[in-house]
């Protein structure tokens, strides 16, 4: 069986799939034969990815909702119907577009108001989608849940305590659910990212002094590519990974190592 057909007959939902890593995951799952429900906060972004997948010969539909809004997630799940694969990719600070004092500051300089957006998107958002879509997987006795976390959550990152806590919480939540649903043929895993940039970074992007400093911390002296993440997610959501659950897989260029 070639990888173009490993996901044939499956339906996948990818949250935050209108750009970046989520977009690459949606494309890869579609390339492997899945019908992809493309979620994003922004209608135009979701629609654009659906159009790209269709142009490449794949199947996709848009689903616009905010993962932090439980009633909206529940309504979207009812509208979308059952999915076999759930990829929790939506993250960062969600709708928040302006930084506050609590962003990238020592924890003792932050306040609860600074933590909220990170916890709502990266932890509660994951819990919302899993709660909404997991029952149908249990009923079918087959399912794959993959959550995108960050090495900030796996090993800690200074000045990013709330984000680190939320991502670590999402991984711990996934391990607990994995123990509950393994007997139903449902697996739950996490993928932990280092710095991932555009698939084809521009010269301007690569010349950013902050990026150069970041790259120096990686054994492989470059940033990650969305397609590399998508390939790992595709494996974990496919038939070959049926005996893999409760795990966290770093894809980080050697930023940190696992035992």
C-alpha positions in Angstrom: 0.0 0.0 0.0 1.5 3.3 -1.0 1.2 6.4 1.3 -1.2 8.0 -1.2 -3.9 5.5 -0.1 -3.2 4.9 3.6 -6.1 7.2 4.7 -8.6 6.3 2.0 -12.1 6.1 3.4 -11.3 8.1 6.4 -12.6 11.6 7.5 -10.3 13.9 9.3 -10.8 17.2 11.1 -7.7 19.5 11.5 -8.2 22.5 13.7 -6.4 25.7 12.9 -5.8 24.4 9.4 -6.0 27.7 7.5 -2.3 28.3 7.6 1.1 27.1 8.6 1.5 23.6 10.1 -2.3 22.9 10.1 -2.5 23.7 6.4 0.3 21.3 5.7 -1.4 18.6 7.7 -4.7 19.0 5.9 -2.9 18.8 2.6 -1.0 15.7 3.6 -4.0 13.8 4.9 -6.0 14.7 1.8 -3.1 13.5 -0.4 -3.2 10.2 1.4 -6.9 9.8 0.6 -8.8 11.3 3.6 -11.7 13.7 3.3 -10.5 16.7 5.4 -12.7 19.0 7.4 -10.6 22.2 7.4 -11.2 24.3 10.5 -10.1 27.8 11.1 -11.3 31.0 12.9 -11.3 32.8 9.5 -13.7 31.8 6.8 -11.4 32.9 4.0 -8.5 31.0 5.2 -10.5 27.8 5.6 -12.0 28.3 2.2 -8.7 28.9 0.5 -7.2 25.6 1.9 -10.3 23.7 0.8 -9.9 25.1 -2.7 -6.2 24.2 -2.8 -7.0 20.6 -1.8 -9.7 20.3 -4.4 -7.4 21.7 -7.1 -4.9 18.9 -6.2 -7.6 16.3 -6.6 -8.5 15.8 -2.9 -11.7 16.2 -0.9 -12.2 18.8 1.7 -14.9 21.0 3.3 -14.6 24.1 5.5 -15.7 24.3 9.2 -15.3 27.7 10.8 -15.5 27.7 14.6 -13.5 28.8 17.7 -12.1 25.8 19.6 -12.4 27.8 22.8 -16.2 28.1 22.4 -17.7 24.9 23.7 -21.2 25.5 22.3 -19.7 26.3 18.9 -17.5 23.2 18.9 -20.5 21.0 19.8 -22.6 22.6 17.0 -19.7 22.1 14.5 -19.4 18.5 15.5 -23.1 17.9 14.9 -22.9 19.7 11.5 -19.7 17.9 10.4 -20.7 14.4 11.5 -18.3 11.7 12.7 -14.6 11.9 11.9 -12.1 9.1 12.1 -9.1 11.4 12.7 -8.9 14.5 14.9 -5.8 16.7 14.7 -5.7 19.3 17.4 -3.5 21.9 15.8 -5.1 25.2 16.8 -2.9 26.9 19.3 -0.9 29.9 20.4 -3.2 32.6 21.8 -6.2 32.1 19.4 -8.0 35.3 18.6 -5.6 37.5 20.6 -3.6 39.7 18.2 -1.9 42.1 20.5 0.7 41.2 23.1 0.4 42.1 26.8 2.9 42.4 29.6 2.4 38.7 30.2 3.6 37.7 26.8 7.2 36.5 26.9 7.8 37.9 30.5 9.0 36.2 33.6 6.1 34.4 35.4 6.4 36.7 38.5 5.6 39.6 36.2 2.4 38.1 34.9 -1.1 38.0 36.2 -4.0 35.6 35.7 -5.4 37.7 32.9 -2.2 37.1 30.9 -2.6 33.3 31.2 -6.2 33.0 30.1 -5.9 33.0 26.3 -3.1 30.4 26.3 -5.0 28.1 28.6 -8.2 28.5 26.7 -6.8 27.7 23.3 -4.0 25.2 24.0 -5.7 23.2 26.8 -9.5 23.8 26.8 -9.6 24.0 23.0 -8.2 20.5 22.9 -10.5 19.2 25.5 -13.5 20.7 23.7 -12.8 19.0 20.4 -11.9 15.7 21.9 -15.1 15.7 24.0 -17.2 16.6 20.9 -15.7 14.1 18.4 -14.4 11.2 20.5 -17.8 9.5 21.2 -18.3 8.7 17.5 -14.8 7.1 17.3 -15.7 4.9 20.3 -18.9 3.9 18.6 -17.0 2.9 15.4 -14.2 1.2 17.4 -11.6 3.1 15.5 -10.1 6.5 15.8 -6.9 8.6 15.9 -6.4 11.7 17.9 -3.2 13.7 17.4 -2.5 16.9 19.4 0.2 19.4 18.4 2.1 20.6 21.4 5.4 22.4 21.8 8.8 21.7 23.4 7.9 24.6 25.6 5.4 22.2 27.2 7.7 19.2 27.1 10.9 20.7 28.6 9.8 24.2 29.7 10.6 27.6 28.2 11.5 30.7 30.2 9.1 33.7 29.9 6.5 31.3 28.4 5.2 29.7 31.6 1.5 29.9 30.8 2.0 28.6 27.2 4.3 25.8 28.6 1.7 24.8 31.2 -1.1 24.7 28.6 0.8 22.6 26.2 2.0 20.2 28.9 -1.5 20.0 30.1 -2.7 19.0 26.7 -0.2 16.2 26.5 -1.1 14.9 30.0 -4.8 15.1 29.1 -4.1 13.0 26.0 -2.3 10.4 28.0 -5.2 10.0 30.3 -7.7 9.7 27.5 -5.4 7.2 25.7 -5.8 4.9 28.8 -9.5 5.3 28.7 -10.1 4.6 25.0 -7.4 2.2 23.9 -9.8 -0.8 24.3 -12.1 0.9 21.8 -9.4 0.9 19.0 -8.8 4.7 19.5 -5.2 6.0 19.9 -4.2 9.4 21.3 -0.8 10.9 20.8 1.0 14.2 20.8 3.6 15.8 18.5 6.0 18.3 20.2 7.4 21.0 17.9 10.4 23.1 18.0 10.6 26.2 15.8 8.7 25.6 12.6 8.7 28.3 9.9 7.2 28.6 6.4 7.7 25.7 3.9 9.9 28.0 1.8 11.2 30.8 4.0 11.8 34.1 2.4 15.2 35.8 2.6 13.7 38.4 4.9 12.4 35.8 7.2 15.8 34.0 7.3 17.7 37.3 8.0 15.7 38.0 11.2 18.3 38.2 14.0 16.0 36.5 16.5 15.7 33.5 14.2 19.4 33.2 13.8 19.7 33.1 17.6 17.0 30.5 17.8 18.6 28.3 15.2 21.9 28.2 17.1 20.1 26.2 19.8 19.3 23.4 17.4 21.6 20.4 16.6 20.3 20.5 13.0 21.0 24.2 12.1 17.8 25.2 10.6 14.1 25.7 11.4 11.6 23.0 10.8 9.2 22.8 7.9 5.4 22.2 8.1 5.7 19.3 5.7 7.9 17.5 8.1 5.4 17.8 10.9 2.6 16.7 8.5 4.4 13.5 7.6 4.7 12.5 11.3 1.0 13.3 11.9 0.0 11.3 8.9 1.8 8.3 10.3 0.3 8.6 13.7 -3.2 9.0 12.2 -2.8 6.0 9.8 -3.2 2.2 10.0 0.5 1.5 10.7 0.3 3.3 14.1 -2.5 1.2 15.5 -0.3 0.0 18.5 1.1 3.4 19.3 -0.8 5.5 22.0 -0.2 7.8 24.9 3.1 9.0 23.4 4.7 12.4 22.8 6.9 12.6 19.7 9.4 15.5 19.5 10.1 16.9 16.1 12.5 19.6 17.0 15.8 19.5 15.1 17.6 18.4 18.3 16.6 21.3 20.4 16.1 18.7 23.2 16.4 14.9 23.4 14.1 12.3 24.8 15.2 9.2 26.8 
